Amino acid sequence: MTIDIQMRINNDPRLKRFIRENPIWYKYLNRNPDSFKNFLINMKDTYKLNTSDKISKTMDNLSMIQAFLDALK
């Protein structure tokens, strides 16, 4: 693993936690540092940090608030 990748992982708590929970990524990143982009994609999918996940979560929150307001009427 290159020093640059190590520093990026150590500076971001989410990346650090993800690589500790999925140690297979140590091997992948050591053998092919270009797979860092795949590492980020996998982390975002696991922790639901994609834009579509955020929109979905917002829509769920709005529907919950609307149901709460309807119950108050």
N, C-alpha and C positions, 0 to 999 in steps of 0.2 A: 504494500500500500504506500502510496506516495505521501510525502510530508504535507502537501497541499490538502489531500483528502483527509488525512488524520486531523489536521487543524480545523477543517470545515465540520467534521463530525464532533470534535471536542467543543466547538463553539456553539453548537446547536443542541440543546437538551433533548429535543425530539429525536434527532438523528442518533444521538448517543444511546438513548433508551431503546430505540428500534434495533440498533446493531447488537445490543446486549440481549435483547429478546430473541433475535434471529442470528445466531452466531455463524451461520453458513455464509453470511455476507462477508465475513472476514476473509474467507477463502476466495470468494468471487472477486473481491476488490484487490486482494493481493495478486491474484493471477492476471486480472485484467482491469486496470484502473479506469478504462473507458466505460466500464459498466456502472459508474457512479450515477449516471442519469437513470438507469434502470432501478438502482437502489432508491433514488428519490421518488420515483413513480410508485414503487412498491410500498414505501413508507407512507406516501399520501393516500394510497388505496387502503392500507391497513388502518390508518388513523382517521380516515374519512375527511381529508383536508382538500379534496377537489372542489371545484366551483359547483359542480352539480350536487355534491353532497351538502354544501352550505346552503344552496337554494332549497333543497328538499327539507333541510332542518328548519329553515325559516318558514316555509309553507306549513310544516307541521305545527310550529309554534303559533302561527296565525290562526290555523283552524282550531287549535286548543283554546285560544283566547276568544274566538268567535263562539265556540260552544259554551264557554264559561259565561259570556255576556248573554247568550240566549237563555241560559239557565236562570239568570238573574231577572229576566223579564217576567 
